[in-house]
Every structure is written in structure tokens, then in C-alpha cells.
């Protein structure tokens, strides 16, 4: 799963959100490292809808403009849980291997 997809599904895991709120949530989740552009966001949401991972919860009109509110669909929740477990297993293995690695000496760390 690519990072933007992971971040979007994570942003929808706790509650439905509209596009701008999703962009803000993704930036927050990634500590500002990932900032989705409008075209990227809506392209990804359209793809996730086609795949059945995201659904339109409702449409509303705010200040005379139509706005869709997106929600995580059940297949999206399953995919997010599976990806979370996969990433956790990889991170645990990386930590295990790093713990076995010899510690660099203070002298070697400066080189």
C-alpha cells in the first residue's frame, strides 16, 4: 500500500471527513511531511471509491458549494488493519535486528 493511501485510510478511520479536512488530517498524521494536492487527493479518493475502500457518506451544501463527506468502508478498514499489522511486524523485526547490531564506539561514530 502506498503511503498516500495509508494516510487517507488512517484519516478516515475515526470519522468521516470532507476533502479539505482530509488534506489537513493527512498533513497532521504525517507531521507535515505529506501534503496532498487537491488533484492528488480527489484522484486517490475516486480510486479508493472504485475499489470499495471508501464511500461517500453524504453530500452537503456549504456556502452555496457542494461538498462530499467521505467515510471508510468495511473493506478499507480491513485493508488498513492488515497494512498496520504488516508495518508493525516489519518495524519489530527492524528493531530486533538493530538491537543485535554492535554499538559503534564514540571514536567510530565521529568518523
C-alpha atoms as one frame of an Amber mdcrd trajectory, in Angstrom:
protein
   0.000   0.000   0.000   1.408   3.369  -0.954   1.820   5.996   1.738  -0.866
   8.439   0.498  -3.414   5.597   0.523  -2.341   4.525   4.005  -2.616   8.099
   5.260  -6.043   8.658   3.681  -7.463   5.452   5.130  -5.970   6.354   8.515
  -7.508   9.832   8.322 -10.924   8.268   7.738 -10.551   5.538  10.379 -12.101
   7.510  13.233 -14.705   9.641  11.468 -15.968  10.769   8.046 -14.334  13.873
   6.586 -14.658  16.157   3.574 -11.790  16.798   1.187 -10.181  19.815   2.827
 -10.388  18.183   6.258  -8.711  15.087   4.785  -5.861  17.192   3.427  -5.361
  18.740   6.870  -5.601  15.393   8.655  -3.048  13.750   6.341  -0.629  16.617
   6.972  -1.157  16.245  10.729  -0.785  12.446  10.748   2.461  12.716   8.772
   3.777  15.596  10.925   3.662  17.869   7.873   5.812  15.569   5.750   2.974
  14.703   3.332   0.781  17.423   1.908  -1.713  16.170  -0.638  -2.565  18.457
  -3.515  -6.193  18.767  -4.490  -5.834  16.769  -7.717  -3.918  14.007  -5.964
  -6.463  13.842  -3.136  -9.539  13.583  -5.323  -7.859  11.176  -7.732  -6.976
   8.910  -4.809 -10.485   9.197  -3.327 -12.037   8.310  -6.688  -9.773   5.253
  -6.979 -10.497   4.189  -3.391 -14.233   4.522  -4.080 -13.931   2.316  -7.179
 -12.040  -0.246  -5.074 -14.785  -0.143  -2.424 -12.450   1.056   0.332 -14.033
   4.486   0.724 -17.625   5.603   0.261 -19.417   8.920   0.118 -21.158   9.255
   3.479 -23.208  12.259   2.438 -23.251  15.332   0.260 -23.923  18.727   1.732
 -24.014  22.323   0.578 -21.774  24.744   2.450 -21.710  28.406   1.438 -23.507
  27.510  -1.786 -20.943  24.869  -2.750 -21.497  21.127  -2.884 -19.228  19.110
  -0.616 -18.837  15.353  -0.290 -18.084  13.764   3.040 -16.115  10.530   2.729
 -16.133   7.551   5.103 -14.050   4.431   5.471 -15.917   1.427   4.061 -15.576
  -2.027   5.639 -13.091  -3.309   3.008 -10.988  -0.193   3.631 -10.973  -0.874
   7.369  -9.848  -4.462   6.714  -7.089  -3.295   4.349  -5.944  -0.667   6.870
  -5.835  -3.237   9.690  -3.848  -5.650   7.519  -1.383  -2.964   6.464  -0.997
  -1.814  10.062  -0.160  -5.379  11.140   2.313  -5.769   8.271   4.076  -2.494
   9.097   4.171  -3.365  12.795   5.804  -6.740  12.031   8.425  -5.112   9.798
   9.158  -2.419  12.408   9.502  -5.033  15.161  11.923  -7.050  13.032  13.951
  -3.937  12.225  14.148  -3.084  15.943  15.167  -6.656  16.786  17.969  -6.597
  14.220  19.165  -3.140  15.240  19.332  -4.291  18.872  21.750  -7.080  17.816
  23.962  -4.665  15.915  27.249  -3.832  17.620  27.232  -0.356  19.085  29.682
   1.995  17.371  32.443   3.297  19.590  32.499   7.009  20.299  35.595   7.237
  18.113  33.956   5.342  15.234  30.829   7.493  15.441  32.861  10.595  14.635
  34.403   9.143  11.501
